[in-house]
Amino acid sequence: MPTVYFVIPCYNEEEVLPETSKQLTAKLDSLKEKGLIDDKSRVLLVDDGSKDKTWELIEKLNAENAYFEGVKLAHNRGHQHALLAGLETAAPRCDCAISLDADLQDDVNALDEFIVKFNEGCDVVYGVRNKRETDSVFKRSTAQGFYRVMKALGVDIVFNHADYRLMSRRALEALSEYKEVNLFLRGIVPLIGYRSDYVYYDRHERFAGESKYPLKKMISFAIDGITSFSVRPLKLISNLGIIISILSVFGLIYALVSFFMGVAVAGWTATVASIWFLGGLQMLSIGVVGGYIGKIYSEVKSRPRYKIETFLKNETDKGQNKE
């Protein structure tokens, strides 16, 4: 039986942790009874610099429930870095790790199938949503658009997959070899290779608290994903520049012919429109190039991606809290 770690990034999750711990405790008991996991399997909660009582709740769970361990990051580093911190902490202590959200919108009933596929030899198992009916029309359309754009830009990404996935120990070790600071795990994991499979599930509504991915963060996350895995936007700028240069030559020829033929040309409107168009295009191009330069700046400094302040292990035989 494999030792499985369930890695859960947490940021201001005091409203959901009591229910989350209750559901996960019941689920781990069930998995143990079915002979799917070892007694050393644990839930690793990663506190990403929460400002509420999240860490106090993690400490309490660690003290009362043998399943729960905790990692406290020294400061807020964002979901992807917190997730990586948990996975790298769990890697030497488990046979495989499953990452999921603290609000358990990811269906815990699918965990059995994850582990079955791992036992069949899969190193990576992706949780893929059957449908997105729980999302708003706006979020559903923008999310699907994002996946299509990523595919069009040549990024190997699993459609309708977030960060609900299982990774074997050797897949986690391979993940640790990717040293980029600008993390986009949905794009990195498929690069690892190894045998993989999919588990399809229905995502639930969040039962408490607020989403940690408002529109602003979603846009930032999408931009990070695109610029971290594709240079095609830079190529598009170059191609667009060539096209505009060619059109400008034709425009110059037209202007010269009109001048020598004595044809009256209104000119002013076209000139102003051209200046505004080209000025806006230049600013957009500079912004895209600047985004890539900013990422290079972050990477070359090679600063630590996270710092662990506290690690609460749990290797004792405490009673299981099923309250």
Secondary structure by P-SEA (a helix, b strand, c coil): cccccbbbbbccccccaaaaaaaaaaaaaaaaaaccccccbbbbbbbcccccaaaaaaaaaaacccccccccccccccaaaaaaaaaaaacccccbbbbbbccccccccaaaaaaaaaaacccbbbbcccccccccaaaaaaaaaaaaaaaaacccccccccccccccaaaaaaaaacccccccaaaaaaacccccbbbbbbbbccccccccccaaaaaaaaaaaaaaccaaaaaaaaaaaaaaaaaaaaaaaaaaaaaaaccccccaaaaaaaaaaaaaaaaaaaaaaaaaaaaaaaaaaccccccccbbbbbccccccccc
